[in-house]
Amino acid sequence: MPAIGLTPEDALLIVDVQNDFLPGGSLAVAGGEQVIPVLNRYIGIFTRASLPVIATRDWHPRDHCSFELNGGIWPEHCVQGTSGAAFAANLALPESVMVVSKDALPLQSTYSGFEQTDLADRLRAMGVRRLFIGGIATDYCVLHTVTDALAAGFAVMLLTDAIRAVDLHPDDGELALRDMTDCGAQPMVLGDLQEKECSER
């Protein structure tokens, strides 16, 4: 793949790198902690280029419909205001990070950072046209965020070195990767990115 250069129309979108999805969390994803040092490299590149960094988070009430106690399929996780809902302490989010909270109401269960949020409008207002997306989990929130971004008209670079899957069923992660690329996401890794200063937005 030719080196990928950043432009003033790019942004980094980090999906749900929260404590409950990491080792010791209530819904830990195998290898989830491994995305953090890679994402920190991406964050550094985007910050030095004065490009936006966005972080989505699950922000559930205790009576959220996705929880097993309420008839859902997941253990209680990412409850508003708890340590489990906090971003990983060693994720180097800049002070300027745009935080997008999702599924903050009891009956919201969307997975995507775009569905029932104003993220698409906010990105368009900033002039963003291409998103570099990584985070947790490949087969749920990353998958739905990527496909919704594409449906909203954004180009997507999928950071395959900075995603991990739940794999609730065998090969869910691989199937999700195939779905995202079939929809138009372009897979890449850190070594594909050419760092250079961007012109003023």
WOWOTA-V522201 format. One record per residue. N is the residue number from 1. PSI is psi in degrees with one decimal (999 if undefined). NEAR is the number of other C-alpha atoms within 8 Angstrom. Layout:
n	psi	near
N	PSI	NEAR
N	PSI	NEAR
This chain:
n	psi	near
1	133.6	3
2	152.6	4
3	138.7	7
4	119.1	7
5	142.6	8
6	151.7	10
7	167.3	7
8	-7.1	10
9	13.7	9
10	154.1	13
11	153.7	13
12	127.2	14
13	115.0	12
14	125.1	13
15	113.8	15
16	46.0	14
17	77.1	14
18	155.6	13
19	-36.7	15
20	-16.7	14
21	2.6	14
22	167.2	15
23	132.6	12
24	-11.8	7
25	167.6	10
26	-17.9	10
27	54.8	11
28	135.6	11
29	127.4	13
30	125.6	9
31	8.8	9
32	-35.7	14
33	-18.8	7
34	-17.7	8
35	-20.5	13
36	-51.2	12
37	-33.0	8
38	-46.8	11
39	-35.3	13
40	-34.6	11
41	-45.4	9
42	-44.2	10
43	-44.0	13
44	-42.5	8
45	-46.4	9
46	-36.8	13
47	-43.5	11
48	-28.6	8
49	4.1	9
50	39.7	7
51	152.7	11
52	144.5	12
53	124.5	16
54	139.8	12
55	122.4	12
56	157.7	13
57	142.2	14
58	138.0	12
59	68.9	12
60	144.1	15
61	163.2	10
62	-23.0	8
63	30.6	8
64	142.3	12
65	-16.6	11
66	-11.6	10
67	143.4	14
68	-39.6	10
69	-20.7	7
70	16.0	9
71	3.2	8
72	-169.7	9
73	-4.9	7
74	148.7	9
75	159.2	9
76	131.6	11
77	153.9	12
78	46.9	14
79	134.9	13
80	128.1	10
81	-1.3	6
82	163.8	8
83	-30.5	6
84	-27.9	12
85	-12.2	16
86	150.2	11
87	149.9	10
88	134.6	8
89	-32.0	6
90	10.5	5
91	117.9	11
92	61.2	7
93	136.2	8
94	161.5	8
95	-27.8	4
96	4.5	6
97	139.4	10
98	117.6	8
99	129.0	8
100	113.0	11
101	138.8	10
102	157.3	15
103	48.4	13
104	-1.3	11
105	154.2	8
106	-36.2	11
107	7.0	7
108	130.0	9
109	88.9	7
110	-26.5	8
111	-37.8	12
112	143.4	13
113	-9.4	14
114	-35.5	11
115	126.7	8
116	28.5	6
117	172.8	9
118	21.1	7
119	-46.4	9
120	-43.8	10
121	-39.8	7
122	-38.9	8
123	-44.2	10
124	-38.5	9
125	-27.5	7
126	-3.1	6
127	17.1	7
128	134.0	12
129	-17.1	11
130	133.8	11
131	136.9	13
132	114.5	12
133	129.9	14
134	172.3	14
135	-150.1	15
136	137.2	16
137	147.3	15
138	-44.9	15
139	4.2	14
140	-89.3	11
141	-34.7	14
142	-48.0	17
143	-51.4	15
144	-34.1	11
145	-42.3	12
146	-48.2	14
147	-34.8	10
148	-36.8	11
149	-44.3	13
150	-43.5	13
151	-28.8	7
152	-2.4	7
153	6.0	7
154	143.1	10
155	146.7	11
156	127.6	14
157	118.8	12
158	118.5	12
159	86.6	13
160	-15.7	9
161	2.0	9
162	35.8	12
163	151.7	14
164	149.9	14
165	151.5	13
166	-42.9	12
167	50.5	9
168	-35.8	5
169	149.8	5
170	135.1	5
171	11.9	7
172	-40.3	12
173	-44.3	12
174	-39.2	7
175	-39.3	9
176	-41.3	11
177	-43.6	11
178	-42.8	8
179	-44.5	9
180	-43.3	12
181	-36.0	10
182	-31.8	7
183	-12.5	8
184	-1.0	9
185	140.7	13
186	114.4	8
187	145.8	9
188	167.6	10
189	170.9	9
190	-38.9	10
191	-15.1	5
192	-14.2	10
193	127.0	10
194	115.5	9
195	127.6	7
196	159.4	7
197	138.2	6
198	155.0	9
199	165.8	6
200	141.5	4
201	999	4
